Amino acid sequence: MNITDVRVRKIDKEGKMKAVVSITIDNEFVVHDIKVIEGDRGLFIAMPSRKSADGEFRDIAHPINTQTREQVQNIVIEAYEKVENVEE
């Protein structure tokens, strides 16, 4: 799997959510609405989710294993940090 494009939309409002990101995989598949969140231990991503009937949020799309999740997270956060550094 290769992430071939990353598009970052910064959130200017105060709060923990810093950006919403779309990634393209292998120039063939897009995942929208990945959130970049500022947590107690730094930045992390939250995959697109939907609130279910029982009030819980469930991911709509997500990596199957830890290695792939780390790969996606590293690429997304690196792209966010580039955008953040350009605007400073």
mmCIF file as gemmi writes it, N, C-alpha and C atoms, coordinates in Angstrom:
data_model
loop_
_atom_site.group_PDB
_atom_site.id
_atom_site.type_symbol
_atom_site.label_atom_id
_atom_site.label_alt_id
_atom_site.label_comp_id
_atom_site.label_asym_id
_atom_site.label_entity_id
_atom_site.label_seq_id
_atom_site.pdbx_PDB_ins_code
_atom_site.Cartn_x
_atom_site.Cartn_y
_atom_site.Cartn_z
_atom_site.occupancy
_atom_site.B_iso_or_equiv
_atom_site.pdbx_formal_charge
_atom_site.auth_seq_id
_atom_site.auth_asym_id
_atom_site.pdbx_PDB_model_num
ATOM 1 N N . MET Axp A 1 ? 0.841 -1.174 0 1 0 ? 1 A 1
ATOM 2 C CA . MET Axp A 1 ? 0 0 0 1 0 ? 1 A 1
ATOM 3 C C . MET Axp A 1 ? 0.886 1.236 0 1 0 ? 1 A 1
ATOM 4 N N . ASN Axp A 2 ? 0.606 2.136 -0.907 1 0 ? 2 A 1
ATOM 5 C CA . ASN Axp A 2 ? 1.321 3.41 -0.964 1 0 ? 2 A 1
ATOM 6 C C . ASN Axp A 2 ? 0.327 4.548 -0.865 1 0 ? 2 A 1
ATOM 7 N N . ILE Axp A 3 ? 0.588 5.463 0.045 1 0 ? 3 A 1
ATOM 8 C CA . ILE Axp A 3 ? -0.228 6.665 0.13 1 0 ? 3 A 1
ATOM 9 C C . ILE Axp A 3 ? 0.358 7.639 -0.872 1 0 ? 3 A 1
ATOM 10 N N . THR Axp A 4 ? -0.414 7.923 -1.917 1 0 ? 4 A 1
ATOM 11 C CA . THR Axp A 4 ? 0.106 8.698 -3.037 1 0 ? 4 A 1
ATOM 12 C C . THR Axp A 4 ? -0.28 10.171 -2.99 1 0 ? 4 A 1
ATOM 13 N N . ASP Axp A 5 ? -1.203 10.552 -2.11 1 0 ? 5 A 1
ATOM 14 C CA . ASP Axp A 5 ? -1.571 11.958 -1.972 1 0 ? 5 A 1
ATOM 15 C C . ASP Axp A 5 ? -2.142 12.188 -0.583 1 0 ? 5 A 1
ATOM 16 N N . VAL Axp A 6 ? -1.824 13.334 -0.004 1 0 ? 6 A 1
ATOM 17 C CA . VAL Axp A 6 ? -2.359 13.732 1.298 1 0 ? 6 A 1
ATOM 18 C C . VAL Axp A 6 ? -2.818 15.179 1.182 1 0 ? 6 A 1
ATOM 19 N N . ARG Axp A 7 ? -4.063 15.432 1.546 1 0 ? 7 A 1
ATOM 20 C CA . ARG Axp A 7 ? -4.605 16.805 1.513 1 0 ? 7 A 1
ATOM 21 C C . ARG Axp A 7 ? -5.04 17.197 2.913 1 0 ? 7 A 1
ATOM 22 N N . VAL Axp A 8 ? -4.468 18.279 3.401 1 0 ? 8 A 1
ATOM 23 C CA . VAL Axp A 8 ? -4.69 18.728 4.771 1 0 ? 8 A 1
ATOM 24 C C . VAL Axp A 8 ? -5.543 19.993 4.761 1 0 ? 8 A 1
ATOM 25 N N . ARG Axp A 9 ? -6.623 19.988 5.55 1 0 ? 9 A 1
ATOM 26 C CA . ARG Axp A 9 ? -7.45 21.175 5.763 1 0 ? 9 A 1
ATOM 27 C C . ARG Axp A 9 ? -7.351 21.528 7.24 1 0 ? 9 A 1
ATOM 28 N N . LYS Axp A 10 ? -6.594 22.59 7.548 1 0 ? 10 A 1
ATOM 29 C CA . LYS Axp A 10 ? -6.412 23.001 8.934 1 0 ? 10 A 1
ATOM 30 C C . LYS Axp A 10 ? -7.715 23.517 9.519 1 0 ? 10 A 1
ATOM 31 N N . ILE Axp A 11 ? -7.881 23.305 10.815 1 0 ? 11 A 1
ATOM 32 C CA . ILE Axp A 11 ? -9.021 23.826 11.562 1 0 ? 11 A 1
ATOM 33 C C . ILE Axp A 11 ? -8.512 25.022 12.353 1 0 ? 11 A 1
ATOM 34 N N . ASP Axp A 12 ? -9.105 26.186 12.125 1 0 ? 12 A 1
ATOM 35 C CA . ASP Axp A 12 ? -8.637 27.413 12.77 1 0 ? 12 A 1
ATOM 36 C C . ASP Axp A 12 ? -9.264 27.654 14.137 1 0 ? 12 A 1
ATOM 37 N N . LYS Axp A 13 ? -10.333 26.94 14.457 1 0 ? 13 A 1
ATOM 38 C CA . LYS Axp A 13 ? -10.971 27.118 15.758 1 0 ? 13 A 1
ATOM 39 C C . LYS Axp A 13 ? -10.098 26.524 16.856 1 0 ? 13 A 1
ATOM 40 N N . GLU Axp A 14 ? -10.245 27.082 18.056 1 0 ? 14 A 1
ATOM 41 C CA . GLU Axp A 14 ? -9.528 26.513 19.194 1 0 ? 14 A 1
ATOM 42 C C . GLU Axp A 14 ? -10.135 25.166 19.532 1 0 ? 14 A 1
ATOM 43 N N . GLY Axp A 15 ? -9.313 24.292 20.022 1 0 ? 15 A 1
ATOM 44 C CA . GLY Axp A 15 ? -9.782 22.969 20.401 1 0 ? 15 A 1
ATOM 45 C C . GLY Axp A 15 ? -8.736 21.926 20.07 1 0 ? 15 A 1
ATOM 46 N N . LYS Axp A 16 ? -9.067 20.684 20.355 1 0 ? 16 A 1
ATOM 47 C CA . LYS Axp A 16 ? -8.106 19.598 20.168 1 0 ? 16 A 1
ATOM 48 C C . LYS Axp A 16 ? -7.975 19.153 18.714 1 0 ? 16 A 1
ATOM 49 N N . MET Axp A 17 ? -9.039 19.32 17.911 1 0 ? 17 A 1
ATOM 50 C CA . MET Axp A 17 ? -8.946 18.913 16.507 1 0 ? 17 A 1
ATOM 51 C C . MET Axp A 17 ? -8.181 19.988 15.735 1 0 ? 17 A 1
ATOM 52 N N . LYS Axp A 18 ? -7.079 19.6 15.098 1 0 ? 18 A 1
ATOM 53 C CA . LYS Axp A 18 ? -6.197 20.535 14.412 1 0 ? 18 A 1
ATOM 54 C C . LYS Axp A 18 ? -6.384 20.549 12.902 1 0 ? 18 A 1
ATOM 55 N N . ALA Axp A 19 ? -6.83 19.423 12.315 1 0 ? 19 A 1
ATOM 56 C CA . ALA Axp A 19 ? -6.988 19.355 10.864 1 0 ? 19 A 1
ATOM 57 C C . ALA Axp A 19 ? -7.868 18.173 10.493 1 0 ? 19 A 1
ATOM 58 N N . VAL Axp A 20 ? -8.397 18.246 9.278 1 0 ? 20 A 1
ATOM 59 C CA . VAL Axp A 20 ? -9.109 17.136 8.655 1 0 ? 20 A 1
ATOM 60 C C . VAL Axp A 20 ? -8.343 16.805 7.389 1 0 ? 20 A 1
ATOM 61 N N . VAL Axp A 21 ? -8.063 15.525 7.193 1 0 ? 21 A 1
ATOM 62 C CA . VAL Axp A 21 ? -7.155 15.1 6.135 1 0 ? 21 A 1
ATOM 63 C C . VAL Axp A 21 ? -7.831 14.059 5.241 1 0 ? 21 A 1
ATOM 64 N N . SER Axp A 22 ? -7.507 14.119 3.953 1 0 ? 22 A 1
ATOM 65 C CA . SER Axp A 22 ? -7.892 13.075 3.001 1 0 ? 22 A 1
ATOM 66 C C . SER Axp A 22 ? -6.625 12.436 2.475 1 0 ? 22 A 1
ATOM 67 N N . ILE Axp A 23 ? -6.634 11.109 2.361 1 0 ? 23 A 1
ATOM 68 C CA . ILE Axp A 23 ? -5.48 10.412 1.773 1 0 ? 23 A 1
ATOM 69 C C . ILE Axp A 23 ? -5.939 9.628 0.551 1 0 ? 23 A 1
ATOM 70 N N . THR Axp A 24 ? -5.054 9.534 -0.418 1 0 ? 24 A 1
ATOM 71 C CA . THR Axp A 24 ? -5.284 8.689 -1.589 1 0 ? 24 A 1
ATOM 72 C C . THR Axp A 24 ? -4.315 7.52 -1.5 1 0 ? 24 A 1
ATOM 73 N N . ILE Axp A 25 ? -4.838 6.327 -1.723 1 0 ? 25 A 1
ATOM 74 C CA . ILE Axp A 25 ? -4.039 5.11 -1.654 1 0 ? 25 A 1
ATOM 75 C C . ILE Axp A 25 ? -3.868 4.567 -3.066 1 0 ? 25 A 1
ATOM 76 N N . ASP Axp A 26 ? -2.598 4.385 -3.457 1 0 ? 26 A 1
ATOM 77 C CA . ASP Axp A 26 ? -2.244 3.816 -4.769 1 0 ? 26 A 1
ATOM 78 C C . ASP Axp A 26 ? -2.927 4.521 -5.94 1 0 ? 26 A 1
ATOM 79 N N . ASN Axp A 27 ? -3.15 5.828 -5.822 1 0 ? 27 A 1
ATOM 80 C CA . ASN Axp A 27 ? -3.812 6.619 -6.873 1 0 ? 27 A 1
ATOM 81 C C . ASN Axp A 27 ? -5.172 6.055 -7.259 1 0 ? 27 A 1
ATOM 82 N N . GLU Axp A 28 ? -5.806 5.258 -6.361 1 0 ? 28 A 1
ATOM 83 C CA . GLU Axp A 28 ? -7.045 4.594 -6.731 1 0 ? 28 A 1
ATOM 84 C C . GLU Axp A 28 ? -8.155 4.671 -5.693 1 0 ? 28 A 1
ATOM 85 N N . PHE Axp A 29 ? -7.824 4.95 -4.432 1 0 ? 29 A 1
ATOM 86 C CA . PHE Axp A 29 ? -8.825 4.886 -3.373 1 0 ? 29 A 1
ATOM 87 C C . PHE Axp A 29 ? -8.598 6.035 -2.412 1 0 ? 29 A 1
ATOM 88 N N . VAL Axp A 30 ? -9.665 6.762 -2.068 1 0 ? 30 A 1
ATOM 89 C CA . VAL Axp A 30 ? -9.544 7.93 -1.196 1 0 ? 30 A 1
ATOM 90 C C . VAL Axp A 30 ? -10.274 7.675 0.118 1 0 ? 30 A 1
ATOM 91 N N . VAL Axp A 31 ? -9.658 8.096 1.208 1 0 ? 31 A 1
ATOM 92 C CA . VAL Axp A 31 ? -10.3 8.091 2.524 1 0 ? 31 A 1
ATOM 93 C C . VAL Axp A 31 ? -10.351 9.54 2.994 1 0 ? 31 A 1
ATOM 94 N N . HIS Axp A 32 ? -11.563 10.056 3.207 1 0 ? 32 A 1
ATOM 95 C CA . HIS Axp A 32 ? -11.772 11.424 3.668 1 0 ? 32 A 1
ATOM 96 C C . HIS Axp A 32 ? -12.013 11.438 5.179 1 0 ? 32 A 1
ATOM 97 N N . ASP Axp A 33 ? -11.888 12.618 5.757 1 0 ? 33 A 1
ATOM 98 C CA . ASP Axp A 33 ? -12.28 12.891 7.144 1 0 ? 33 A 1
ATOM 99 C C . ASP Axp A 33 ? -11.438 12.173 8.198 1 0 ? 33 A 1
ATOM 100 N N . ILE Axp A 34 ? -10.15 12.023 7.932 1 0 ? 34 A 1
ATOM 101 C CA . ILE Axp A 34 ? -9.232 11.583 8.978 1 0 ? 34 A 1
ATOM 102 C C . ILE Axp A 34 ? -8.904 12.826 9.79 1 0 ? 34 A 1
ATOM 103 N N . LYS Axp A 35 ? -9.082 12.739 11.099 1 0 ? 35 A 1
ATOM 104 C CA . LYS Axp A 35 ? -8.871 13.915 11.952 1 0 ? 35 A 1
ATOM 105 C C . LYS Axp A 35 ? -7.498 13.869 12.612 1 0 ? 35 A 1
ATOM 106 N N . VAL Axp A 36 ? -6.821 15.028 12.653 1 0 ? 36 A 1
ATOM 107 C CA . VAL Axp A 36 ? -5.577 15.174 13.41 1 0 ? 36 A 1
ATOM 108 C C . VAL Axp A 36 ? -5.971 15.809 14.738 1 0 ? 36 A 1
ATOM 109 N N . ILE Axp A 37 ? -5.655 15.099 15.828 1 0 ? 37 A 1
ATOM 110 C CA . ILE Axp A 37 ? -6.073 15.513 17.17 1 0 ? 37 A 1
ATOM 111 C C . ILE Axp A 37 ? -4.835 15.768 18.028 1 0 ? 37 A 1
ATOM 112 N N . GLU Axp A 38 ? -4.892 16.834 18.846 1 0 ? 38 A 1
ATOM 113 C CA . GLU Axp A 38 ? -3.831 17.119 19.82 1 0 ? 38 A 1
ATOM 114 C C . GLU Axp A 38 ? -4.237 16.452 21.125 1 0 ? 38 A 1
ATOM 115 N N . GLY Axp A 39 ? -3.477 15.422 21.511 1 0 ? 39 A 1
ATOM 116 C CA . GLY Axp A 39 ? -3.757 14.712 22.755 1 0 ? 39 A 1
ATOM 117 C C . GLY Axp A 39 ? -2.737 15.049 23.825 1 0 ? 39 A 1
ATOM 118 N N . ASP Axp A 40 ? -2.883 14.424 24.967 1 0 ? 40 A 1
ATOM 119 C CA . ASP Axp A 40 ? -1.956 14.653 26.085 1 0 ? 40 A 1
ATOM 120 C C . ASP Axp A 40 ? -0.53 14.246 25.737 1 0 ? 40 A 1
ATOM 121 N N . ARG Axp A 41 ? -0.384 13.25 24.857 1 0 ? 41 A 1
ATOM 122 C CA . ARG Axp A 41 ? 0.948 12.77 24.479 1 0 ? 41 A 1
ATOM 123 C C . ARG Axp A 41 ? 1.357 13.183 23.068 1 0 ? 41 A 1
ATOM 124 N N . GLY Axp A 42 ? 0.721 14.213 22.535 1 0 ? 42 A 1
ATOM 125 C CA . GLY Axp A 42 ? 1.071 14.699 21.203 1 0 ? 42 A 1
ATOM 126 C C . GLY Axp A 42 ? -0.025 14.436 20.192 1 0 ? 42 A 1
ATOM 127 N N . LEU Axp A 43 ? 0.325 14.611 18.916 1 0 ? 43 A 1
ATOM 128 C CA . LEU Axp A 43 ? -0.64 14.451 17.833 1 0 ? 43 A 1
ATOM 129 C C . LEU Axp A 43 ? -0.921 12.979 17.553 1 0 ? 43 A 1
ATOM 130 N N . PHE Axp A 44 ? -2.178 12.713 17.191 1 0 ? 44 A 1
ATOM 131 C CA . PHE Axp A 44 ? -2.554 11.385 16.724 1 0 ? 44 A 1
ATOM 132 C C . PHE Axp A 44 ? -3.701 11.547 15.739 1 0 ? 44 A 1
ATOM 133 N N . ILE Axp A 45 ? -4.044 10.473 15.031 1 0 ? 45 A 1
ATOM 134 C CA . ILE Axp A 45 ? -5.15 10.548 14.074 1 0 ? 45 A 1
ATOM 135 C C . ILE Axp A 45 ? -6.346 9.764 14.589 1 0 ? 45 A 1
ATOM 136 N N . ALA Axp A 46 ? -7.515 10.206 14.148 1 0 ? 46 A 1
ATOM 137 C CA . ALA Axp A 46 ? -8.769 9.493 14.381 1 0 ? 46 A 1
ATOM 138 C C . ALA Axp A 46 ? -9.372 9.226 13.009 1 0 ? 46 A 1
ATOM 139 N N . MET Axp A 47 ? -9.66 7.969 12.759 1 0 ? 47 A 1
ATOM 140 C CA . MET Axp A 47 ? -10.209 7.591 11.459 1 0 ? 47 A 1
ATOM 141 C C . MET Axp A 47 ? -11.664 8.052 11.353 1 0 ? 47 A 1
ATOM 142 N N . PRO Axp A 48 ? -12.195 8.154 10.119 1 0 ? 48 A 1
ATOM 143 C CA . PRO Axp A 48 ? -13.578 8.598 9.949 1 0 ? 48 A 1
ATOM 144 C C . PRO Axp A 48 ? -14.526 7.657 10.702 1 0 ? 48 A 1
ATOM 145 N N . SER Axp A 49 ? -15.498 8.237 11.381 1 0 ? 49 A 1
ATOM 146 C CA . SER Axp A 49 ? -16.412 7.418 12.172 1 0 ? 49 A 1
ATOM 147 C C . SER Axp A 49 ? -17.833 7.952 12.065 1 0 ? 49 A 1
ATOM 148 N N . ARG Axp A 50 ? -18.754 7.133 12.553 1 0 ? 50 A 1
ATOM 149 C CA . ARG Axp A 50 ? -20.174 7.482 12.538 1 0 ? 50 A 1
ATOM 150 C C . ARG Axp A 50 ? -20.767 7.061 13.877 1 0 ? 50 A 1
ATOM 151 N N . LYS Axp A 51 ? -21.685 7.875 14.376 1 0 ? 51 A 1
ATOM 152 C CA . LYS Axp A 51 ? -22.351 7.555 15.645 1 0 ? 51 A 1
ATOM 153 C C . LYS Axp A 51 ? -23.41 6.487 15.387 1 0 ? 51 A 1
ATOM 154 N N . SER Axp A 52 ? -23.355 5.409 16.144 1 0 ? 52 A 1
ATOM 155 C CA . SER Axp A 52 ? -24.321 4.327 15.963 1 0 ? 52 A 1
ATOM 156 C C . SER Axp A 52 ? -25.572 4.575 16.807 1 0 ? 52 A 1
ATOM 157 N N . ALA Axp A 53 ? -26.558 3.726 16.663 1 0 ? 53 A 1
ATOM 158 C CA . ALA Axp A 53 ? -27.827 3.88 17.374 1 0 ? 53 A 1
ATOM 159 C C . ALA Axp A 53 ? -27.648 3.831 18.885 1 0 ? 53 A 1
ATOM 160 N N . ASP Axp A 54 ? -26.62 3.126 19.355 1 0 ? 54 A 1
ATOM 161 C CA . ASP Axp A 54 ? -26.399 3.031 20.806 1 0 ? 54 A 1
ATOM 162 C C . ASP Axp A 54 ? -25.565 4.197 21.349 1 0 ? 54 A 1
ATOM 163 N N . GLY Axp A 55 ? -25.252 5.17 20.483 1 0 ? 55 A 1
ATOM 164 C CA . GLY Axp A 55 ? -24.526 6.357 20.913 1 0 ? 55 A 1
ATOM 165 C C . GLY Axp A 55 ? -23.019 6.248 20.838 1 0 ? 55 A 1
ATOM 166 N N . GLU Axp A 56 ? -22.492 5.087 20.486 1 0 ? 56 A 1
ATOM 167 C CA . GLU Axp A 56 ? -21.043 4.884 20.359 1 0 ? 56 A 1
ATOM 168 C C . GLU Axp A 56 ? -20.598 5.298 18.96 1 0 ? 56 A 1
ATOM 169 N N . PHE Axp A 57 ? -19.338 5.731 18.859 1 0 ? 57 A 1
ATOM 170 C CA . PHE Axp A 57 ? -18.77 6.045 17.552 1 0 ? 57 A 1
ATOM 171 C C . PHE Axp A 57 ? -18.026 4.829 17.035 1 0 ? 57 A 1
ATOM 172 N N . ARG Axp A 58 ? -18.266 4.483 15.777 1 0 ? 58 A 1
ATOM 173 C CA . ARG Axp A 58 ? -17.607 3.342 15.152 1 0 ? 58 A 1
ATOM 174 C C . ARG Axp A 58 ? -16.891 3.825 13.893 1 0 ? 58 A 1
ATOM 175 N N . ASP Axp A 59 ? -15.644 3.359 13.712 1 0 ? 59 A 1
ATOM 176 C CA . ASP Axp A 59 ? -14.886 3.716 12.511 1 0 ? 59 A 1
ATOM 177 C C . ASP Axp A 59 ? -15.586 3.209 11.265 1 0 ? 59 A 1
ATOM 178 N N . ILE Axp A 60 ? -15.617 4.052 10.24 1 0 ? 60 A 1
ATOM 179 C CA . ILE Axp A 60 ? -16.171 3.662 8.947 1 0 ? 60 A 1
ATOM 180 C C . ILE Axp A 60 ? -15.094 2.953 8.129 1 0 ? 60 A 1
ATOM 181 N N . ALA Axp A 61 ? -13.892 3.482 8.182 1 0 ? 61 A 1
ATOM 182 C CA . ALA Axp A 61 ? -12.746 2.893 7.485 1 0 ? 61 A 1
ATOM 183 C C . ALA Axp A 61 ? -11.567 2.969 8.44 1 0 ? 61 A 1
ATOM 184 N N . HIS Axp A 62 ? -10.751 1.908 8.465 1 0 ? 62 A 1
ATOM 185 C CA . HIS Axp A 62 ? -9.601 1.912 9.357 1 0 ? 62 A 1
ATOM 186 C C . HIS Axp A 62 ? -8.593 0.847 8.94 1 0 ? 62 A 1
ATOM 187 N N . PRO Axp A 63 ? -7.328 1.041 9.32 1 0 ? 63 A 1
ATOM 188 C CA . PRO Axp A 63 ? -6.313 0.023 9.033 1 0 ? 63 A 1
ATOM 189 C C . PRO Axp A 63 ? -6.608 -1.263 9.81 1 0 ? 63 A 1
ATOM 190 N N . ILE Axp A 64 ? -6.223 -2.373 9.244 1 0 ? 64 A 1
ATOM 191 C CA . ILE Axp A 64 ? -6.473 -3.675 9.858 1 0 ? 64 A 1
ATOM 192 C C . ILE Axp A 64 ? -5.421 -4.021 10.909 1 0 ? 64 A 1
ATOM 193 N N . ASN Axp A 65 ? -4.197 -3.525 10.723 1 0 ? 65 A 1
ATOM 194 C CA . ASN Axp A 65 ? -3.135 -3.901 11.666 1 0 ? 65 A 1
ATOM 195 C C . ASN Axp A 65 ? -2.365 -2.676 12.151 1 0 ? 65 A 1
ATOM 196 N N . THR Axp A 66 ? -1.593 -2.88 13.202 1 0 ? 66 A 1
ATOM 197 C CA . THR Axp A 66 ? -0.851 -1.797 13.845 1 0 ? 66 A 1
ATOM 198 C C . THR Axp A 66 ? 0.169 -1.175 12.907 1 0 ? 66 A 1
ATOM 199 N N . GLN Axp A 67 ? 0.858 -1.984 12.129 1 0 ? 67 A 1
ATOM 200 C CA . GLN Axp A 67 ? 1.886 -1.469 11.217 1 0 ? 67 A 1
ATOM 201 C C . GLN Axp A 67 ? 1.276 -0.502 10.206 1 0 ? 67 A 1
ATOM 202 N N . THR Axp A 68 ? 0.151 -0.858 9.638 1 0 ? 68 A 1
ATOM 203 C CA . THR Axp A 68 ? -0.499 0.012 8.647 1 0 ? 68 A 1
ATOM 204 C C . THR Axp A 68 ? -1.028 1.273 9.314 1 0 ? 68 A 1
ATOM 205 N N . ARG Axp A 69 ? -1.588 1.145 10.518 1 0 ? 69 A 1
ATOM 206 C CA . ARG Axp A 69 ? -2.075 2.325 11.233 1 0 ? 69 A 1
ATOM 207 C C . ARG Axp A 69 ? -0.931 3.287 11.516 1 0 ? 69 A 1
ATOM 208 N N . GLU Axp A 70 ? 0.207 2.773 11.95 1 0 ? 70 A 1
ATOM 209 C CA . GLU Axp A 70 ? 1.372 3.628 12.216 1 0 ? 70 A 1
ATOM 210 C C . GLU Axp A 70 ? 1.862 4.298 10.943 1 0 ? 70 A 1
ATOM 211 N N . GLN Axp A 71 ? 1.854 3.564 9.827 1 0 ? 71 A 1
ATOM 212 C CA . GLN Axp A 71 ? 2.276 4.137 8.552 1 0 ? 71 A 1
ATOM 213 C C . GLN Axp A 71 ? 1.359 5.296 8.163 1 0 ? 71 A 1
ATOM 214 N N . VAL Axp A 72 ? 0.047 5.093 8.245 1 0 ? 72 A 1
ATOM 215 C CA . VAL Axp A 72 ? -0.906 6.145 7.906 1 0 ? 72 A 1
ATOM 216 C C . VAL Axp A 72 ? -0.729 7.327 8.854 1 0 ? 72 A 1
ATOM 217 N N . GLN Axp A 73 ? -0.643 7.056 10.148 1 0 ? 73 A 1
ATOM 218 C CA . GLN Axp A 73 ? -0.508 8.132 11.13 1 0 ? 73 A 1
ATOM 219 C C . GLN Axp A 73 ? 0.76 8.946 10.893 1 0 ? 73 A 1
ATOM 220 N N . ASN Axp A 74 ? 1.879 8.281 10.654 1 0 ? 74 A 1
ATOM 221 C CA . ASN Axp A 74 ? 3.138 8.997 10.426 1 0 ? 74 A 1
ATOM 222 C C . ASN Axp A 74 ? 3.065 9.898 9.195 1 0 ? 74 A 1
ATOM 223 N N . ILE Axp A 75 ? 2.498 9.393 8.117 1 0 ? 75 A 1
ATOM 224 C CA . ILE Axp A 75 ? 2.406 10.177 6.879 1 0 ? 75 A 1
ATOM 225 C C . ILE Axp A 75 ? 1.459 11.363 7.062 1 0 ? 75 A 1
ATOM 226 N N . VAL Axp A 76 ? 0.314 11.142 7.707 1 0 ? 76 A 1
ATOM 227 C CA . VAL Axp A 76 ? -0.669 12.205 7.91 1 0 ? 76 A 1
ATOM 228 C C . VAL Axp A 76 ? -0.104 13.295 8.822 1 0 ? 76 A 1
ATOM 229 N N . ILE Axp A 77 ? 0.507 12.907 9.924 1 0 ? 77 A 1
ATOM 230 C CA . ILE Axp A 77 ? 1.05 13.904 10.853 1 0 ? 77 A 1
ATOM 231 C C . ILE Axp A 77 ? 2.212 14.659 10.226 1 0 ? 77 A 1
ATOM 232 N N . GLU Axp A 78 ? 3.042 13.985 9.455 1 0 ? 78 A 1
ATOM 233 C CA . GLU Axp A 78 ? 4.136 14.676 8.754 1 0 ? 78 A 1
ATOM 234 C C . GLU Axp A 78 ? 3.579 15.721 7.791 1 0 ? 78 A 1
ATOM 235 N N . ALA Axp A 79 ? 2.528 15.383 7.049 1 0 ? 79 A 1
ATOM 236 C CA . ALA Axp A 79 ? 1.912 16.338 6.112 1 0 ? 79 A 1
ATOM 237 C C . ALA Axp A 79 ? 1.298 17.506 6.875 1 0 ? 79 A 1
ATOM 238 N N . TYR Axp A 80 ? 0.655 17.222 8 1 0 ? 80 A 1
ATOM 239 C CA . TYR Axp A 80 ? 0.068 18.297 8.817 1 0 ? 80 A 1
ATOM 240 C C . TYR Axp A 80 ? 1.16 19.234 9.321 1 0 ? 80 A 1
ATOM 241 N N . GLU Axp A 81 ? 2.251 18.675 9.819 1 0 ? 81 A 1
ATOM 242 C CA . GLU Axp A 81 ? 3.335 19.505 10.356 1 0 ? 81 A 1
ATOM 243 C C . GLU Axp A 81 ? 3.964 20.374 9.278 1 0 ? 81 A 1
ATOM 244 N N . LYS Axp A 82 ? 4.046 19.884 8.04 1 0 ? 82 A 1
ATOM 245 C CA . LYS Axp A 82 ? 4.559 20.708 6.943 1 0 ? 82 A 1
ATOM 246 C C . LYS Axp A 82 ? 3.656 21.908 6.71 1 0 ? 82 A 1
ATOM 247 N N . VAL Axp A 83 ? 2.343 21.68 6.695 1 0 ? 83 A 1
ATOM 248 C CA . VAL Axp A 83 ? 1.381 22.763 6.505 1 0 ? 83 A 1
ATOM 249 C C . VAL Axp A 83 ? 1.48 23.737 7.673 1 0 ? 83 A 1
ATOM 250 N N . GLU Axp A 84 ? 1.57 23.226 8.872 1 0 ? 84 A 1
ATOM 251 C CA . GLU Axp A 84 ? 1.646 24.061 10.071 1 0 ? 84 A 1
ATOM 252 C C . GLU Axp A 84 ? 2.897 24.929 10.043 1 0 ? 84 A 1
ATOM 253 N N . ASN Axp A 85 ? 4.039 24.364 9.641 1 0 ? 85 A 1
ATOM 254 C CA . ASN Axp A 85 ? 5.298 25.111 9.605 1 0 ? 85 A 1
ATOM 255 C C . ASN Axp A 85 ? 5.323 26.167 8.52 1 0 ? 85 A 1
ATOM 256 N N . VAL Axp A 86 ? 4.653 25.917 7.399 1 0 ? 86 A 1
ATOM 257 C CA . VAL Axp A 86 ? 4.599 26.881 6.304 1 0 ? 86 A 1
ATOM 258 C C . VAL Axp A 86 ? 3.834 28.121 6.719 1 0 ? 86 A 1
ATOM 259 N N . GLU Axp A 87 ? 2.766 27.929 7.507 1 0 ? 87 A 1
ATOM 260 C CA . GLU Axp A 87 ? 1.906 29.048 7.89 1 0 ? 87 A 1
ATOM 261 C C . GLU Axp A 87 ? 2.446 29.87 9.045 1 0 ? 87 A 1
ATOM 262 N N . GLU Axp A 88 ? 3.461 29.38 9.725 1 0 ? 88 A 1
ATOM 263 C CA . GLU Axp A 88 ? 4.01 30.144 10.867 1 0 ? 88 A 1
ATOM 264 C C . GLU Axp A 88 ? 4.909 31.256 10.438 1 0 ? 88 A 1
